[in-house]
Amino acid sequence: MNAPVAAASDLAALSMTEAADAFARGEVKAEALVRACLARIEAHDGRINSVIRLDREAALEAAAAQDKARAAGKPPGPLAGAPMMHKDMYYRAGKVSTCGSKIRKDFAPKVTATVLERLDAAGAIDMGTLNMAEFAQNPTGHNAHVGHCHNPWNLDYCTGGSSSGSGAGVAARFFTAALGSDTGGSIRLPATLCGVTGLKATQTRVSRHGVMPLSFSCDNVGPLVRTARDAARFLRVTAGRDPKDPTSAPEPVPDYEAALTGSVKGMRIAVCETYFLDGADAPVVTAFEAALDALKAAGAEVTRVQAPSLRAVSAYVALISRVEGAAIHANWMREHPGDYAIHLSARLYGGYAIPGHLYVEALSRRGPLLRQFVAETLTGFDLVATPTLRTRVPTLAETDIDADPANWSRFMAVSANTRPFNYLGLPTISIPCGFDDRGLPVGLQLAGRPFAEATVLRAADAYQRITDWHLASPVL
């Protein structure tokens, strides 16, 4: 049975798949969907600061073209009619891509990212670009150049980073979906802090051509959306081999949406008692345990395991991203050192002090540590479950390390539970699983074997069918 289509004033509340399916059935026009999203942006983004560039007229023209094609009987693409905006590091030829920085405030690339080309071909409507941490280099979403992005649940709190505008905008119902990027958690963190769904696929599953790099070894492209079903369809469109990206994987891309059976019966889920719950705040643990109980009630088997390799994993991923980030920024650091925010300049300078043999060690240990982690936590299991964030959502003030370097430990703690899965390269999703005692979202993180996105998405979708956390939206 089809879900009822929202009234015109509520069209922005539709999820990506709901919007695309309603358009495909002829129940709503693409222009109406775009106008509903534009109205919310214009009414509320002045306080949230999620948007960097709003391409209002181009979006309306694209929507009108889709409506005309639909009226003429042309079959719509799987994302046709769905308004989107994307982190300002996905290149579109001739359009400025600031990467959240002063250095690239006028940079207009000559290429278009493969992932944008695939979204265009599927009918997605691109409305512009979004706020982000400078050069995608922090987990909180602070940005000294374009202003901090604010959490729509409470403006004093972090959105998570570095895909801050993507998480905040999806939560605020400014658009149906957004591209983020994830090198140490930058899709999953805004997803959990803003109460939406964020998917990091297996390393190399999605092309990185035309995307600003942060770390060659750990960067990932992926969506922030409302539901696991949205993530499944989005990934089906964007995943797959790309000749322009020699690192992209050749594995066939399955129909992820078809794998959403709604059942976790017999699924085996491991919970690491070491590392992921270390020092976790009580409201987070309460929500996490309730999520596990819901999965068990639905037929999943949940078992506690140990994973002593994780502390080494977390250390190595931080080392790799520091060194590779320093290499990418070497020329700019020599020519424009004063154009970086204080904390980013300090982070990049630290990368130059790391000895080469330690970087090589971190790379060479990646395969053995992946095999060890699989043996410790995935042998006999389908998934690993953790809280996405160990602590309650922090405020912008208490994680502002430019204002007070003493905030460093709280700043780095934000990504403690997400970083390991970037080093290991495993597919991982964050979905809403409750709220803390201050009314801020809590996230459940599920990770699987390499290229087992279908299993990860199936479990996330099944959880969302028996809970309604993902349906909650902030009052703006």
TORKOL-4160 file (C-alpha; in steps of 0.2 Angstrom, whole numbers, padded with zeros to 4 digits, m for minus):
476
<pt num="1" X="0000" Y="0000" Z="0000"/>
<pt num="2" X="0007" Y="0017" Z="m0005"/>
<pt num="3" X="0009" Y="0030" Z="0009"/>
<pt num="4" X="m0002" Y="0045" Z="0008"/>
<pt num="5" X="0005" Y="0060" Z="0000"/>
<pt num="6" X="0007" Y="0075" Z="0012"/>
<pt num="7" X="m0002" Y="0091" Z="0009"/>
<pt num="8" X="0006" Y="0104" Z="m0001"/>
<pt num="9" X="0012" Y="0113" Z="0015"/>
<pt num="10" X="0020" Y="0097" Z="0021"/>
<pt num="11" X="0029" Y="0091" Z="0005"/>
<pt num="12" X="0046" Y="0095" Z="0013"/>
<pt num="13" X="0042" Y="0082" Z="0026"/>
<pt num="14" X="0043" Y="0068" Z="0013"/>
<pt num="15" X="0058" Y="0057" Z="0013"/>
<pt num="16" X="0068" Y="0055" Z="m0003"/>
<pt num="17" X="0060" Y="0039" Z="m0008"/>
<pt num="18" X="0043" Y="0045" Z="m0003"/>
<pt num="19" X="0045" Y="0061" Z="m0014"/>
<pt num="20" X="0052" Y="0051" Z="m0029"/>
<pt num="21" X="0039" Y="0038" Z="m0028"/>
<pt num="22" X="0025" Y="0051" Z="m0026"/>
<pt num="23" X="0032" Y="0060" Z="m0042"/>
<pt num="24" X="0033" Y="0044" Z="m0051"/>
<pt num="25" X="0015" Y="0040" Z="m0048"/>
<pt num="26" X="0010" Y="0057" Z="m0054"/>
<pt num="27" X="0003" Y="0062" Z="m0037"/>
<pt num="28" X="0015" Y="0077" Z="m0035"/>
<pt num="29" X="0025" Y="0089" Z="m0046"/>
<pt num="30" X="0043" Y="0091" Z="m0044"/>
<pt num="31" X="0041" Y="0110" Z="m0044"/>
<pt num="32" X="0030" Y="0109" Z="m0029"/>
<pt num="33" X="0043" Y="0098" Z="m0020"/>
<pt num="34" X="0057" Y="0110" Z="m0024"/>
<pt num="35" X="0046" Y="0125" Z="m0019"/>
<pt num="36" X="0041" Y="0117" Z="m0002"/>
<pt num="37" X="0060" Y="0114" Z="0002"/>
<pt num="38" X="0065" Y="0132" Z="m0004"/>
<pt num="39" X="0051" Y="0139" Z="0008"/>
<pt num="40" X="0058" Y="0130" Z="0023"/>
<pt num="41" X="0076" Y="0135" Z="0019"/>
<pt num="42" X="0071" Y="0154" Z="0017"/>
<pt num="43" X="0061" Y="0153" Z="0033"/>
<pt num="44" X="0073" Y="0144" Z="0044"/>
<pt num="45" X="0091" Y="0143" Z="0038"/>
<pt num="46" X="0095" Y="0160" Z="0044"/>
<pt num="47" X="0097" Y="0153" Z="0061"/>
<pt num="48" X="0104" Y="0136" Z="0056"/>
<pt num="49" X="0117" Y="0141" Z="0043"/>
<pt num="50" X="0117" Y="0125" Z="0034"/>
<pt num="51" X="0117" Y="0133" Z="0016"/>
<pt num="52" X="0132" Y="0140" Z="0007"/>
<pt num="53" X="0125" Y="0142" Z="m0011"/>
<pt num="54" X="0107" Y="0141" Z="m0015"/>
<pt num="55" X="0104" Y="0138" Z="m0034"/>
<pt num="56" X="0085" Y="0143" Z="m0033"/>
<pt num="57" X="0082" Y="0146" Z="m0051"/>
<pt num="58" X="0092" Y="0132" Z="m0058"/>
<pt num="59" X="0083" Y="0120" Z="m0046"/>
<pt num="60" X="0066" Y="0127" Z="m0052"/>
<pt num="61" X="0071" Y="0125" Z="m0070"/>
<pt num="62" X="0076" Y="0107" Z="m0067"/>
<pt num="63" X="0060" Y="0103" Z="m0058"/>
<pt num="64" X="0049" Y="0111" Z="m0072"/>
<pt num="65" X="0059" Y="0101" Z="m0085"/>
<pt num="66" X="0055" Y="0085" Z="m0075"/>
<pt num="67" X="0037" Y="0089" Z="m0074"/>
<pt num="68" X="0036" Y="0092" Z="m0093"/>
<pt num="69" X="0045" Y="0075" Z="m0096"/>
<pt num="70" X="0033" Y="0066" Z="m0084"/>
<pt num="71" X="0018" Y="0074" Z="m0092"/>
<pt num="72" X="0024" Y="0068" Z="m0109"/>
<pt num="73" X="0025" Y="0050" Z="m0103"/>
<pt num="74" X="0044" Y="0049" Z="m0101"/>
<pt num="75" X="0048" Y="0036" Z="m0087"/>
<pt num="76" X="0056" Y="0045" Z="m0072"/>
<pt num="77" X="0072" Y="0040" Z="m0064"/>
<pt num="78" X="0073" Y="0032" Z="m0047"/>
<pt num="79" X="0077" Y="0049" Z="m0039"/>
<pt num="80" X="0066" Y="0060" Z="m0050"/>
<pt num="81" X="0058" Y="0074" Z="m0041"/>
<pt num="82" X="0068" Y="0073" Z="m0025"/>
<pt num="83" X="0076" Y="0089" Z="m0020"/>
<pt num="84" X="0094" Y="0088" Z="m0014"/>
<pt num="85" X="0109" Y="0098" Z="m0008"/>
<pt num="86" X="0127" Y="0093" Z="m0006"/>
<pt num="87" X="0142" Y="0096" Z="0005"/>
<pt num="88" X="0152" Y="0110" Z="m0003"/>
<pt num="89" X="0166" Y="0099" Z="m0009"/>
<pt num="90" X="0158" Y="0090" Z="m0023"/>
<pt num="91" X="0164" Y="0098" Z="m0039"/>
<pt num="92" X="0152" Y="0103" Z="m0052"/>
<pt num="93" X="0160" Y="0111" Z="m0068"/>
<pt num="94" X="0159" Y="0130" Z="m0068"/>
<pt num="95" X="0151" Y="0131" Z="m0050"/>
<pt num="96" X="0161" Y="0138" Z="m0035"/>
<pt num="97" X="0166" Y="0124" Z="m0023"/>
<pt num="98" X="0173" Y="0133" Z="m0007"/>
<pt num="99" X="0177" Y="0117" Z="0003"/>
<pt num="100" X="0172" Y="0127" Z="0018"/>
<pt num="101" X="0188" Y="0137" Z="0016"/>
<pt num="102" X="0195" Y="0154" Z="0013"/>
<pt num="103" X="0208" Y="0147" Z="0001"/>
<pt num="104" X="0195" Y="0140" Z="m0011"/>
<pt num="105" X="0182" Y="0154" Z="m0009"/>
<pt num="106" X="0183" Y="0157" Z="m0028"/>
<pt num="107" X="0188" Y="0140" Z="m0034"/>
<pt num="108" X="0177" Y="0134" Z="m0049"/>
<pt num="109" X="0182" Y="0116" Z="m0055"/>
<pt num="110" X="0182" Y="0111" Z="m0073"/>
<pt num="111" X="0176" Y="0093" Z="m0069"/>
<pt num="112" X="0160" Y="0087" Z="m0061"/>
<pt num="113" X="0160" Y="0073" Z="m0048"/>
<pt num="114" X="0155" Y="0056" Z="m0054"/>
<pt num="115" X="0143" Y="0054" Z="m0040"/>
<pt num="116" X="0134" Y="0071" Z="m0045"/>
<pt num="117" X="0133" Y="0064" Z="m0063"/>
<pt num="118" X="0125" Y="0048" Z="m0057"/>
<pt num="119" X="0112" Y="0058" Z="m0046"/>
<pt num="120" X="0108" Y="0069" Z="m0061"/>
<pt num="121" X="0105" Y="0054" Z="m0072"/>
<pt num="122" X="0093" Y="0047" Z="m0059"/>
<pt num="123" X="0083" Y="0063" Z="m0059"/>
<pt num="124" X="0089" Y="0070" Z="m0042"/>
<pt num="125" X="0086" Y="0089" Z="m0042"/>
<pt num="126" X="0102" Y="0099" Z="m0035"/>
<pt num="127" X="0098" Y="0115" Z="m0026"/>
<pt num="128" X="0115" Y="0120" Z="m0021"/>
<pt num="129" X="0129" Y="0117" Z="m0008"/>
<pt num="130" X="0130" Y="0116" Z="0010"/>
<pt num="131" X="0141" Y="0121" Z="0025"/>
<pt num="132" X="0155" Y="0110" Z="0031"/>
<pt num="133" X="0170" Y="0110" Z="0042"/>
<pt num="134" X="0185" Y="0118" Z="0033"/>
<pt num="135" X="0192" Y="0106" Z="0021"/>
<pt num="136" X="0182" Y="0092" Z="0030"/>
<pt num="137" X="0195" Y="0092" Z="0044"/>
<pt num="138" X="0185" Y="0092" Z="0060"/>
<pt num="139" X="0171" Y="0081" Z="0068"/>
<pt num="140" X="0160" Y="0094" Z="0076"/>
<pt num="141" X="0156" Y="0105" Z="0061"/>
<pt num="142" X="0164" Y="0122" Z="0067"/>
<pt num="143" X="0169" Y="0134" Z="0053"/>
<pt num="144" X="0177" Y="0150" Z="0057"/>
<pt num="145" X="0176" Y="0156" Z="0039"/>
<pt num="146" X="0157" Y="0154" Z="0034"/>
<pt num="147" X="0151" Y="0153" Z="0052"/>
<pt num="148" X="0146" Y="0138" Z="0062"/>
<pt num="149" X="0132" Y="0127" Z="0057"/>
<pt num="150" X="0119" Y="0125" Z="0072"/>
<pt num="151" X="0109" Y="0109" Z="0077"/>
<pt num="152" X="0091" Y="0111" Z="0073"/>
<pt num="153" X="0086" Y="0102" Z="0089"/>
<pt num="154" X="0095" Y="0115" Z="0099"/>
<pt num="155" X="0105" Y="0129" Z="0091"/>
<pt num="156" X="0118" Y="0129" Z="0105"/>
<pt num="157" X="0123" Y="0112" Z="0101"/>
<pt num="158" X="0135" Y="0104" Z="0088"/>
<pt num="159" X="0128" Y="0097" Z="0072"/>
<pt num="160" X="0143" Y="0085" Z="0070"/>
<pt num="161" X="0155" Y="0086" Z="0056"/>
<pt num="162" X="0162" Y="0088" Z="0044"/>
<pt num="163" X="0146" Y="0086" Z="0034"/>
<pt num="164" X="0137" Y="0099" Z="0046"/>
<pt num="165" X="0126" Y="0107" Z="0033"/>
<pt num="166" X="0121" Y="0090" Z="0026"/>
<pt num="167" X="0115" Y="0083" Z="0043"/>
<pt num="168" X="0107" Y="0099" Z="0049"/>
<pt num="169" X="0098" Y="0102" Z="0033"/>
<pt num="170" X="0091" Y="0084" Z="0031"/>
<pt num="171" X="0085" Y="0085" Z="0049"/>
<pt num="172" X="0077" Y="0102" Z="0046"/>
<pt num="173" X="0068" Y="0095" Z="0031"/>
<pt num="174" X="0077" Y="0108" Z="0019"/>
<pt num="175" X="0079" Y="0094" Z="0006"/>
<pt num="176" X="0077" Y="0075" Z="0005"/>
<pt num="177" X="0095" Y="0070" Z="0004"/>
<pt num="178" X="0113" Y="0076" Z="0004"/>
<pt num="179" X="0130" Y="0070" Z="0000"/>
<pt num="180" X="0142" Y="0070" Z="0015"/>
<pt num="181" X="0159" Y="0063" Z="0015"/>
<pt num="182" X="0167" Y="0051" Z="0029"/>
<pt num="183" X="0185" Y="0050" Z="0033"/>
<pt num="184" X="0184" Y="0047" Z="0052"/>
<pt num="185" X="0165" Y="0048" Z="0054"/>
<pt num="186" X="0159" Y="0064" Z="0045"/>
<pt num="187" X="0143" Y="0056" Z="0038"/>
<pt num="188" X="0139" Y="0046" Z="0053"/>
<pt num="189" X="0142" Y="0059" Z="0066"/>
<pt num="190" X="0131" Y="0073" Z="0058"/>
<pt num="191" X="0118" Y="0059" Z="0056"/>
<pt num="192" X="0118" Y="0054" Z="0075"/>
<pt num="193" X="0119" Y="0072" Z="0081"/>
<pt num="194" X="0105" Y="0078" Z="0070"/>
<pt num="195" X="0094" Y="0063" Z="0071"/>
<pt num="196" X="0095" Y="0056" Z="0053"/>
<pt num="197" X="0102" Y="0041" Z="0044"/>
<pt num="198" X="0120" Y="0041" Z="0037"/>
<pt num="199" X="0128" Y="0028" Z="0027"/>
<pt num="200" X="0147" Y="0025" Z="0024"/>
<pt num="201" X="0149" Y="0011" Z="0012"/>
<pt num="202" X="0164" Y="m0001" Z="0010"/>
<pt num="203" X="0180" Y="0009" Z="0006"/>
<pt num="204" X="0180" Y="0010" Z="m0013"/>
<pt num="205" X="0162" Y="0006" Z="m0016"/>
<pt num="206" X="0158" Y="0024" Z="m0022"/>
<pt num="207" X="0168" Y="0034" Z="m0034"/>
<pt num="208" X="0178" Y="0049" Z="m0027"/>
<pt num="209" X="0182" Y="0057" Z="m0044"/>
<pt num="210" X="0178" Y="0075" Z="m0043"/>
<pt num="211" X="0178" Y="0076" Z="m0024"/>
<pt num="212" X="0190" Y="0086" Z="m0013"/>
<pt num="213" X="0202" Y="0074" Z="m0004"/>
<pt num="214" X="0206" Y="0073" Z="0014"/>
<pt num="215" X="0214" Y="0057" Z="0016"/>
<pt num="216" X="0218" Y="0045" Z="0001"/>
<pt num="217" X="0217" Y="0030" Z="0011"/>
<pt num="218" X="0201" Y="0033" Z="0022"/>
<pt num="219" X="0189" Y="0045" Z="0012"/>
<pt num="220" X="0172" Y="0039" Z="0008"/>
<pt num="221" X="0157" Y="0046" Z="m0002"/>
<pt num="222" X="0139" Y="0043" Z="0005"/>
<pt num="223" X="0122" Y="0050" Z="0009"/>
<pt num="224" X="0113" Y="0058" Z="0024"/>
<pt num="225" X="0095" Y="0054" Z="0022"/>
<pt num="226" X="0079" Y="0051" Z="0033"/>
<pt num="227" X="0078" Y="0032" Z="0031"/>
<pt num="228" X="0088" Y="0016" Z="0028"/>
<pt num="229" X="0077" Y="0014" Z="0012"/>
<pt num="230" X="0082" Y="0031" Z="0006"/>
<pt num="231" X="0101" Y="0026" Z="0009"/>
<pt num="232" X="0098" Y="0009" Z="0000"/>
<pt num="233" X="0091" Y="0018" Z="m0016"/>
<pt num="234" X="0104" Y="0032" Z="m0015"/>
<pt num="235" X="0118" Y="0019" Z="m0014"/>
<pt num="236" X="0111" Y="0009" Z="m0029"/>
<pt num="237" X="0112" Y="0024" Z="m0040"/>
<pt num="238" X="0129" Y="0030" Z="m0034"/>
<pt num="239" X="0139" Y="0014" Z="m0031"/>
<pt num="240" X="0150" Y="0005" Z="m0044"/>
<pt num="241" X="0165" Y="0005" Z="m0054"/>
<pt num="242" X="0171" Y="0022" Z="m0061"/>
<pt num="243" X="0185" Y="0023" Z="m0075"/>
<pt num="244" X="0189" Y="0040" Z="m0068"/>
<pt num="245" X="0193" Y="0033" Z="m0051"/>
<pt num="246" X="0205" Y="0019" Z="m0052"/>
<pt num="247" X="0202" Y="0015" Z="m0034"/>
<pt num="248" X="0184" Y="0012" Z="m0036"/>
<pt num="249" X="0179" Y="m0007" Z="m0033"/>
<pt num="250" X="0173" Y="m0018" Z="m0048"/>
<pt num="251" X="0161" Y="m0028" Z="m0038"/>
<pt num="252" X="0143" Y="m0028" Z="m0045"/>
<pt num="253" X="0131" Y="m0017" Z="m0037"/>
<pt num="254" X="0116" Y="m0026" Z="m0031"/>
<pt num="255" X="0098" Y="m0019" Z="m0029"/>
<pt num="256" X="0100" Y="m0014" Z="m0010"/>
<pt num="257" X="0082" Y="m0009" Z="m0009"/>
<pt num="258" X="0076" Y="m0026" Z="m0014"/>
<pt num="259" X="0086" Y="m0033" Z="0001"/>
<pt num="260" X="0075" Y="m0024" Z="0013"/>
<pt num="261" X="0064" Y="m0038" Z="0019"/>
<pt num="262" X="0059" Y="m0030" Z="0036"/>
<pt num="263" X="0066" Y="m0045" Z="0045"/>
<pt num="264" X="0081" Y="m0048" Z="0057"/>
<pt num="265" X="0075" Y="m0065" Z="0062"/>
<pt num="266" X="0091" Y="m0076" Z="0065"/>
<pt num="267" X="0103" Y="m0061" Z="0061"/>
<pt num="268" X="0118" Y="m0062" Z="0073"/>
<pt num="269" X="0124" Y="m0046" Z="0080"/>
<pt num="270" X="0140" Y="m0044" Z="0090"/>
<pt num="271" X="0142" Y="m0030" Z="0104"/>
<pt num="272" X="0160" Y="m0026" Z="0108"/>
<pt num="273" X="0162" Y="m0024" Z="0127"/>
<pt num="274" X="0179" Y="m0016" Z="0125"/>
<pt num="275" X="0182" Y="0001" Z="0117"/>
<pt num="276" X="0165" Y="0007" Z="0110"/>
<pt num="277" X="0157" Y="0009" Z="0127"/>
<pt num="278" X="0172" Y="0015" Z="0137"/>
<pt num="279" X="0166" Y="0031" Z="0147"/>
<pt num="280" X="0149" Y="0031" Z="0138"/>
<pt num="281" X="0136" Y="0043" Z="0145"/>
<pt num="282" X="0122" Y="0035" Z="0154"/>
<pt num="283" X="0108" Y="0042" Z="0142"/>
<pt num="284" X="0118" Y="0035" Z="0127"/>
<pt num="285" X="0120" Y="0018" Z="0135"/>
<pt num="286" X="0101" Y="0017" Z="0140"/>
<pt num="287" X="0096" Y="0021" Z="0122"/>
<pt num="288" X="0108" Y="0009" Z="0115"/>
<pt num="289" X="0103" Y="m0005" Z="0126"/>
<pt num="290" X="0085" Y="m0002" Z="0122"/>
<pt num="291" X="0089" Y="m0003" Z="0103"/>
<pt num="292" X="0097" Y="m0020" Z="0106"/>
<pt num="293" X="0082" Y="m0025" Z="0115"/>
<pt num="294" X="0071" Y="m0020" Z="0101"/>
<pt num="295" X="0082" Y="m0030" Z="0088"/>
<pt num="296" X="0081" Y="m0045" Z="0100"/>
<pt num="297" X="0063" Y="m0044" Z="0101"/>
<pt num="298" X="0062" Y="m0044" Z="0082"/>
<pt num="299" X="0072" Y="m0060" Z="0082"/>
<pt num="300" X="0090" Y="m0055" Z="0081"/>
<pt num="301" X="0103" Y="m0064" Z="0092"/>
<pt num="302" X="0114" Y="m0052" Z="0102"/>
<pt num="303" X="0131" Y="m0058" Z="0109"/>
<pt num="304" X="0144" Y="m0048" Z="0119"/>
<pt num="305" X="0162" Y="m0050" Z="0113"/>
<pt num="306" X="0179" Y="m0043" Z="0116"/>
<pt num="307" X="0190" Y="m0033" Z="0103"/>
<pt num="308" X="0207" Y="m0029" Z="0110"/>
<pt num="309" X="0213" Y="m0023" Z="0092"/>
<pt num="310" X="0202" Y="m0008" Z="0092"/>
<pt num="311" X="0214" Y="0004" Z="0102"/>
<pt num="312" X="0227" Y="0001" Z="0089"/>
<pt num="313" X="0215" Y="0003" Z="0075"/>
<pt num="314" X="0209" Y="0020" Z="0082"/>
<pt num="315" X="0227" Y="0026" Z="0083"/>
<pt num="316" X="0232" Y="0021" Z="0066"/>
<pt num="317" X="0218" Y="0029" Z="0057"/>
<pt num="318" X="0222" Y="0046" Z="0065"/>
<pt num="319" X="0240" Y="0044" Z="0060"/>
<pt num="320" X="0236" Y="0040" Z="0042"/>
<pt num="321" X="0223" Y="0055" Z="0040"/>
<pt num="322" X="0236" Y="0067" Z="0048"/>
<pt num="323" X="0250" Y="0062" Z="0036"/>
<pt num="324" X="0239" Y="0062" Z="0021"/>
<pt num="325" X="0230" Y="0078" Z="0025"/>
<pt num="326" X="0247" Y="0086" Z="0027"/>
<pt num="327" X="0253" Y="0080" Z="0010"/>
<pt num="328" X="0238" Y="0086" Z="0001"/>
<pt num="329" X="0239" Y="0104" Z="0009"/>
<pt num="330" X="0258" Y="0105" Z="0008"/>
<pt num="331" X="0258" Y="0119" Z="m0005"/>
<pt num="332" X="0244" Y="0129" Z="0003"/>
<pt num="333" X="0252" Y="0128" Z="0020"/>
<pt num="334" X="0268" Y="0135" Z="0013"/>
<pt num="335" X="0260" Y="0149" Z="0003"/>
<pt num="336" X="0244" Y="0153" Z="0013"/>
<pt num="337" X="0247" Y="0147" Z="0031"/>
<pt num="338" X="0237" Y="0162" Z="0038"/>
<pt num="339" X="0221" Y="0157" Z="0028"/>
<pt num="340" X="0218" Y="0142" Z="0039"/>
<pt num="341" X="0208" Y="0141" Z="0055"/>
<pt num="342" X="0219" Y="0140" Z="0070"/>
<pt num="343" X="0215" Y="0122" Z="0075"/>
<pt num="344" X="0217" Y="0116" Z="0057"/>
<pt num="345" X="0233" Y="0124" Z="0054"/>
<pt num="346" X="0239" Y="0115" Z="0070"/>
<pt num="347" X="0232" Y="0099" Z="0065"/>
<pt num="348" X="0241" Y="0100" Z="0048"/>
<pt num="349" X="0258" Y="0105" Z="0055"/>
<pt num="350" X="0257" Y="0090" Z="0066"/>
<pt num="351" X="0256" Y="0079" Z="0051"/>
<pt num="352" X="0273" Y="0085" Z="0045"/>
<pt num="353" X="0281" Y="0079" Z="0062"/>
<pt num="354" X="0276" Y="0061" Z="0060"/>
<pt num="355" X="0290" Y="0050" Z="0054"/>
<pt num="356" X="0288" Y="0041" Z="0038"/>
<pt num="357" X="0290" Y="0023" Z="0045"/>
<pt num="358" X="0275" Y="0026" Z="0057"/>
<pt num="359" X="0264" Y="0030" Z="0042"/>
<pt num="360" X="0270" Y="0015" Z="0032"/>
<pt num="361" X="0267" Y="0004" Z="0048"/>
<pt num="362" X="0250" Y="0011" Z="0049"/>
<pt num="363" X="0246" Y="0006" Z="0031"/>
<pt num="364" X="0255" Y="m0011" Z="0032"/>
<pt num="365" X="0245" Y="m0016" Z="0047"/>
<pt num="366" X="0228" Y="m0012" Z="0040"/>
<pt num="367" X="0225" Y="m0029" Z="0032"/>
<pt num="368" X="0231" Y="m0039" Z="0047"/>
<pt num="369" X="0221" Y="m0029" Z="0059"/>
<pt num="370" X="0205" Y="m0030" Z="0048"/>
<pt num="371" X="0207" Y="m0049" Z="0048"/>
<pt num="372" X="0210" Y="m0049" Z="0067"/>
<pt num="373" X="0194" Y="m0038" Z="0069"/>
<pt num="374" X="0184" Y="m0050" Z="0058"/>
<pt num="375" X="0190" Y="m0065" Z="0068"/>
<pt num="376" X="0187" Y="m0056" Z="0085"/>
<pt num="377" X="0170" Y="m0049" Z="0081"/>
<pt num="378" X="0162" Y="m0055" Z="0065"/>
<pt num="379" X="0166" Y="m0073" Z="0064"/>
<pt num="380" X="0149" Y="m0081" Z="0067"/>
<pt num="381" X="0141" Y="m0064" Z="0066"/>
<pt num="382" X="0133" Y="m0053" Z="0053"/>
<pt num="383" X="0135" Y="m0036" Z="0061"/>
<pt num="384" X="0143" Y="m0026" Z="0075"/>
<pt num="385" X="0132" Y="m0014" Z="0085"/>
<pt num="386" X="0139" Y="0001" Z="0094"/>
<pt num="387" X="0133" Y="0018" Z="0099"/>
<pt num="388" X="0138" Y="0030" Z="0086"/>
<pt num="389" X="0143" Y="0043" Z="0099"/>
<pt num="390" X="0148" Y="0038" Z="0116"/>
<pt num="391" X="0143" Y="0055" Z="0124"/>
<pt num="392" X="0128" Y="0066" Z="0124"/>
<pt num="393" X="0128" Y="0079" Z="0110"/>
<pt num="394" X="0140" Y="0092" Z="0115"/>
<pt num="395" X="0138" Y="0111" Z="0113"/>
<pt num="396" X="0147" Y="0121" Z="0101"/>
<pt num="397" X="0155" Y="0131" Z="0115"/>
<pt num="398" X="0162" Y="0116" Z="0124"/>
<pt num="399" X="0170" Y="0109" Z="0108"/>
<pt num="400" X="0177" Y="0125" Z="0101"/>
<pt num="401" X="0196" Y="0122" Z="0101"/>
<pt num="402" X="0200" Y="0138" Z="0093"/>
<pt num="403" X="0192" Y="0147" Z="0107"/>
<pt num="404" X="0199" Y="0136" Z="0121"/>
<pt num="405" X="0212" Y="0122" Z="0117"/>
<pt num="406" X="0207" Y="0114" Z="0133"/>
<pt num="407" X="0192" Y="0108" Z="0124"/>
<pt num="408" X="0203" Y="0096" Z="0113"/>
<pt num="409" X="0199" Y="0080" Z="0122"/>
<pt num="410" X="0180" Y="0083" Z="0121"/>
<pt num="411" X="0183" Y="0088" Z="0103"/>
<pt num="412" X="0192" Y="0072" Z="0098"/>
<pt num="413" X="0180" Y="0061" Z="0108"/>
<pt num="414" X="0166" Y="0065" Z="0096"/>
<pt num="415" X="0174" Y="0053" Z="0083"/>
<pt num="416" X="0180" Y="0039" Z="0094"/>
<pt num="417" X="0167" Y="0026" Z="0089"/>
<pt num="418" X="0167" Y="0030" Z="0070"/>
<pt num="419" X="0186" Y="0031" Z="0066"/>
<pt num="420" X="0189" Y="0013" Z="0068"/>
<pt num="421" X="0178" Y="0008" Z="0053"/>
<pt num="422" X="0187" Y="0020" Z="0041"/>
<pt num="423" X="0203" Y="0012" Z="0045"/>
<pt num="424" X="0195" Y="m0005" Z="0043"/>
<pt num="425" X="0185" Y="0000" Z="0027"/>
<pt num="426" X="0169" Y="m0008" Z="0033"/>
<pt num="427" X="0151" Y="m0003" Z="0028"/>
<pt num="428" X="0143" Y="0006" Z="0042"/>
<pt num="429" X="0127" Y="0015" Z="0045"/>
<pt num="430" X="0121" Y="0027" Z="0059"/>
<pt num="431" X="0102" Y="0027" Z="0063"/>
<pt num="432" X="0092" Y="0037" Z="0076"/>
<pt num="433" X="0088" Y="0026" Z="0092"/>
<pt num="434" X="0082" Y="0039" Z="0104"/>
<pt num="435" X="0085" Y="0055" Z="0113"/>
<pt num="436" X="0096" Y="0060" Z="0128"/>
<pt num="437" X="0090" Y="0068" Z="0144"/>
<pt num="438" X="0092" Y="0085" Z="0135"/>
<pt num="439" X="0081" Y="0081" Z="0121"/>
<pt num="440" X="0096" Y="0078" Z="0108"/>
<pt num="441" X="0097" Y="0063" Z="0097"/>
<pt num="442" X="0106" Y="0047" Z="0100"/>
<pt num="443" X="0112" Y="0036" Z="0086"/>
<pt num="444" X="0114" Y="0017" Z="0084"/>
<pt num="445" X="0129" Y="0012" Z="0073"/>
<pt num="446" X="0129" Y="m0005" Z="0063"/>
<pt num="447" X="0144" Y="m0012" Z="0054"/>
<pt num="448" X="0146" Y="m0027" Z="0043"/>
<pt num="449" X="0159" Y="m0036" Z="0032"/>
<pt num="450" X="0166" Y="m0029" Z="0017"/>
<pt num="451" X="0153" Y="m0026" Z="0003"/>
<pt num="452" X="0139" Y="m0032" Z="0015"/>
<pt num="453" X="0130" Y="m0016" Z="0013"/>
<pt num="454" X="0114" Y="m0025" Z="0009"/>
<pt num="455" X="0115" Y="m0034" Z="0027"/>
<pt num="456" X="0118" Y="m0017" Z="0035"/>
<pt num="457" X="0104" Y="m0009" Z="0027"/>
<pt num="458" X="0092" Y="m0023" Z="0030"/>
<pt num="459" X="0095" Y="m0022" Z="0048"/>
<pt num="460" X="0093" Y="m0003" Z="0049"/>
<pt num="461" X="0077" Y="m0004" Z="0039"/>
<pt num="462" X="0070" Y="m0018" Z="0050"/>
<pt num="463" X="0074" Y="m0007" Z="0065"/>
<pt num="464" X="0066" Y="0008" Z="0058"/>
<pt num="465" X="0050" Y="m0002" Z="0054"/>
<pt num="466" X="0048" Y="m0007" Z="0073"/>
<pt num="467" X="0053" Y="0010" Z="0080"/>
<pt num="468" X="0049" Y="0028" Z="0075"/>
<pt num="469" X="0064" Y="0038" Z="0081"/>
<pt num="470" X="0068" Y="0042" Z="0063"/>
<pt num="471" X="0051" Y="0050" Z="0060"/>
<pt num="472" X="0054" Y="0063" Z="0074"/>
<pt num="473" X="0058" Y="0081" Z="0067"/>
<pt num="474" X="0064" Y="0096" Z="0076"/>
<pt num="475" X="0052" Y="0111" Z="0079"/>
<pt num="476" X="0059" Y="0126" Z="0070"/>
